């Protein structure tokens, strides 16, 4: 069983004007496709072949850099596409909102902390909303294609929301204005998917 580039649930231009079609197409068909292909090459013929992506990420500290970088790139982008939607869905509700209020004080305070983690991640990387092993929600960021499922992460747990702050995710539309891209991201979140991941 090899890893496959997922099909998106929306057209490349569906997120405009927040995320432009050209960025989406390049991001999906070039960057994500390359991570997928290189991950398959990296695990072929090893004990990792046939494992789930979560099983692969759990042991990246014992693997060559190609497994860590491409495994993270494959998983992270799968999550990123899932939590985006052309319609947006307002904001968190139900048990997810209750947990955000409990752990951050309010949805606005959570958004501020998450946006800050994304804006201040030096160089390339990701910002995350993570559910830890005790069920607490935590904001973190990781460099490169690392994520909270990896043993190398400072904050470990299950990512339920992630934003890509590599320049390829926003540069055609926003150039060096990363905070504008982060602000636009809030209008595109599928909170139903985030809630499903929170309950999962």
PyMOL commands that set and color helices and strands:
alter all, ss='L'
color gray80, all
select helices_A, chain A and resi 21-43+53-57+60-62+65-83+94-104+107-120+167-169+171-174+178-188+191-199
alter helices_A, ss='H'
color red, helices_A
select strands_A, chain A and resi 125-131+137-143+158-164
alter strands_A, ss='S'
color yellow, strands_A
deselect
rebuild
show_as cartoon
